[in-house]
Amino acid sequence: MADQVNIHDDIKLYTTAEKFYLEPTINPKEIMVIDRVSGVAYVEGVEKVKIPIPPNAYKPVCGFLGSIKLISGYYLIVAKYRIVVGRVNNHDIYKLAGVDIIPYVRTTSHLTSQQIEDNSTYERMLRYALNAPGIYFSYGYDLTHSLQRLHSVTADFHKLSLACRADPRFLWNGFLLKDFMDPMFGKFALPLIQGFVAVNKLTIKKHQLTWSLISRRCVERAGTRFFMRGADVEGNVANFVETEQILEFGGTKTSFLQTRGSIPLFWTQYPNLKYKPAMTLSHEDHVSAYTKHLRDQHQRYGSQVLVNLIDQRGKEESLERGYRAAVAAAALPGVRYEPFDFHAECRGMRYDRLNVLIDRISHEQEEFSYFMSRGGHVLLNQNGAFRTNCVDCLDRTNVVQSLLAKRQLETSLQMLEVKLRNEQLPAWIVKLFNNVWADHADMISIQYSGTGALKTDFTRTGKRTRIGLINDGINSLTRYYKNNFSDGWRQDSMDLLLGKYKVQDGEGCSVRCPLRLQRNWRYYTFPSVLLFAMSMFCASAILPKEYNTKALSYIMMWGACMGATLALIFRYGTEFVDWPRLDAGGLVARRALPPPSL
């Protein structure tokens, strides 16, 4: 199963007025050339390329990530910094720690001042998306595929470049590399994933093992918490993440896959300044979306157990009923629905009640098994997977996934004949395991919601604590702010990077630029009135030397003004939210209409 095509790791980037030259630092045999005028790219033998600048006039980079077209023209994108995470399957895994975005064109004199401003905004969006936490790569290991998938393909598959054979669901820079999929670019095109990677060395009774956790975030319906929910007509769901737990012991490797993803129905929960906006099920064909999604999951992962952790009463009840109805209507073979009201069952910090759920699905975990190979020969295959979800597929989901992963880790160690006392993990491994899964929860949550995960105190310690509740409160308030006032920018940044929105020729001149947002008069008037009323309220309450009827009347008047203005702001809440401007998914067009104008 050894990978045949490794990517050049360290590269010298030479930049002239006409061309970019990318030359491998170690033992160069070929050079990649990109014409800055025509955009044509090709690879030639090192003896055929004459670089017309001094040998020391280069910029060191650690990977070619692709190119993208903005208003001023094309941009070259390269990895500038990296941090080693560890080794998986004898290959180093790195975290992306910095990028360089270099324009092909050398001047912006052909643009208007407004176009220059818009182009700078696109550059900032692109840089923001590429500097997002949790982007990883390897020069020799295919991070987009699980061990089981890599063992199930033909030998010719491993001769393809990492970019060409990558699973498009998890190729985070697939749009940037779309023009560089020709085999000649195979040793230059560096694929990225977004998600989480942790690699840890374990020593158990003199046995040396490597335990890794890899999560891959899907590019389909990628986005932010409130702007990307549910499924699309193709069955793709928001916040879909494939998580793989790998254990390596000598020549033996085991792998256990789980997935998470938004409830596969047509539903929305757009921000409107309320702490918990209403969830809305549309009148579209939910069974069709559910069926497409589950058939795809069944084909890729085998039998499915749908672990649904949302509330079965209250605001989440309609979603649970809709999900249950879709499962019953489709009646797909190899699919079982397992609802578990997480909040009701674990009320009062009784998280030990999760054992009830684990007991209900433990027999299926044994039936699904896990992947195992020794010396390149497959001994076991995983033939089913748990698809876990809550509303966000973050906090409750991560808790349950960690419990399933822990059971599988104990089973794998027993199978590898690494004897454990009473078949339980040593305390120091349990602590490491819990901390890694809590870090994993935080990373996936930051990528989707903008903050760390909730309930990580239980994941780290096995107990729910009051300090954990306080931290959850802080994260919840931070989520509220980001989801309402900054997620439009984050959504646009992802849409631009992933190619969901493509900058058009003549944008900002002959074609309207969507970045130029026209705000309603209420957007400026109501906050100004609120600020003025607050100032007058504070002045009326603090400045008077004595509080007579007149002073109290002023306090009451400005207090009432504050209350009335706040009520109007919340009534027209959608107009004060930071909505995506690129509108790649038609979000603005589909949002709830505001109340009639005053």
Buried (B, 14 or more C-beta within 10 A) or exposed (E): BEBEBBBBBEBBBBBEEEBBBBBBBEEBEBBBBBEBEEEEBEBEEEEEBEBEEEEEEBEEBBBBBBBBBBBBBBBBBBBBEBEEBBBBBEBBBBBBEBBBBBBBBEEBEEBEEBBBBBBBBBBEBBBBBBEBEBBBBBBBBBBBBBBBBBBEEEEEBBBBBBBBBBBEBBBBBBBBBEBBBEEBBBBBBBBBBBBBBBBBEBEBEEBEBBBBBBBBBBBBBBBBBBBBBBBBEEBBBBBBBBBBBBBBBEEBBBBBBBBBBBBBBBBBBBBBBEEEBEBBBEEBEBBBBBBBBBBBBBEBBBBBBBBBBBBBEEBBBBBBEBBBBBBEEBEBEBBBBBBBBBBEBBEEBEBEBBEEBBEEBEEBBEEBBBBBBBEEEBEBBBBBBBBBBBBBBBBBBBBBBBBBBBBBBBBBBEBBEBEBEEEEBEEEBBBBBBBBBBBBBBBBBBBBBBBBBBBBBBBBBEEBEEEBEEBBEEBEEBBBEBBBBEBBBBBBBBBBBBBBBEBBEEBBBEEEBBBEEEEEEBBEEBEEBBEBBBEBBEEBBEEBEEEEEEBEEBBEBBBEBBEEBBEBBEBBBBBBBBBBBBBBBEBBEEBEEBEEEE
